[in-house]
Amino acid sequence: ILMDEPSAGLSPRAAQDVLEHARALTEDGVTILLVEQNVKQALRLADYCYILADGRNQVDGPAAELLSDPVVGQIYLGGKRVSA
């Protein structure tokens, strides 16, 4: 399933519900390609992530590792970009 910004425009509770349903689908063996600006929620949902900025892959890896990676925070909060 391709999900493009499924939480866009939703209340925080509705967005959480949508992402919980997506997680339930993955637990049933469904593969989801998720494009989401809510980085923390996406990283909690995903197994593997690619963090894109300026149209390029900036960093990728297992979602659990990226959730605590300071580079991810710098990309979204400080404008840091990894050299290509």
C-alpha positions in Angstrom: 0.0 0.0 0.0 1.3 3.5 -0.8 0.2 6.0 1.8 1.0 9.7 1.0 0.7 11.9 4.0 -2.2 10.0 5.6 -2.2 12.2 8.7 -2.3 15.5 6.8 -5.1 17.7 8.0 -6.3 15.3 10.7 -6.6 16.0 14.3 -3.8 14.5 16.4 -6.2 11.7 17.6 -7.4 10.9 14.1 -3.8 10.9 12.8 -2.8 8.5 15.6 -5.7 6.2 14.7 -4.7 6.1 11.0 -1.1 5.3 11.8 -2.2 2.6 14.3 -4.4 1.0 11.6 -1.3 1.1 9.3 0.8 -0.7 11.9 -1.9 -3.3 12.3 -1.8 -3.9 8.5 2.0 -4.4 8.7 1.6 -6.9 11.5 -0.7 -8.9 9.2 2.1 -9.0 6.6 1.1 -6.0 4.4 3.9 -3.9 3.1 3.4 -0.1 3.3 5.3 2.6 1.6 4.6 5.6 3.8 5.4 9.3 3.0 4.9 11.3 6.1 6.0 14.6 7.5 5.3 13.6 11.1 8.7 12.1 11.5 8.4 10.8 15.0 5.2 8.9 14.3 6.6 7.6 11.0 9.7 6.3 12.7 7.6 4.6 15.4 5.6 2.9 12.7 8.3 1.9 10.3 10.8 -0.9 10.2 13.2 1.0 7.8 13.3 4.6 6.8 14.7 7.0 4.3 14.9 10.6 5.5 14.6 12.9 2.5 15.2 16.6 2.3 15.7 18.9 -0.7 14.7 15.9 -2.9 17.6 13.7 -1.8 18.1 10.9 0.6 19.8 12.5 3.6 20.1 9.4 5.9 18.5 6.0 6.1 18.5 2.9 8.3 16.4 1.0 10.7 13.7 3.2 12.1 14.4 2.4 15.7 18.0 3.7 15.2 16.9 6.8 13.4 14.5 7.7 16.1 17.4 8.5 18.4 19.8 9.7 15.7 20.8 13.4 16.3 21.3 13.9 12.6 17.6 13.4 12.0 16.8 16.0 14.5 19.3 18.4 12.9 17.8 17.9 9.5 14.3 18.8 10.7 15.2 21.4 13.3 18.5 22.9 12.2 18.5 22.6 8.5 21.5 20.2 8.4 22.0 18.4 5.1 24.3 15.5 4.4 26.7 16.0 1.5 25.8 14.1 -1.6 
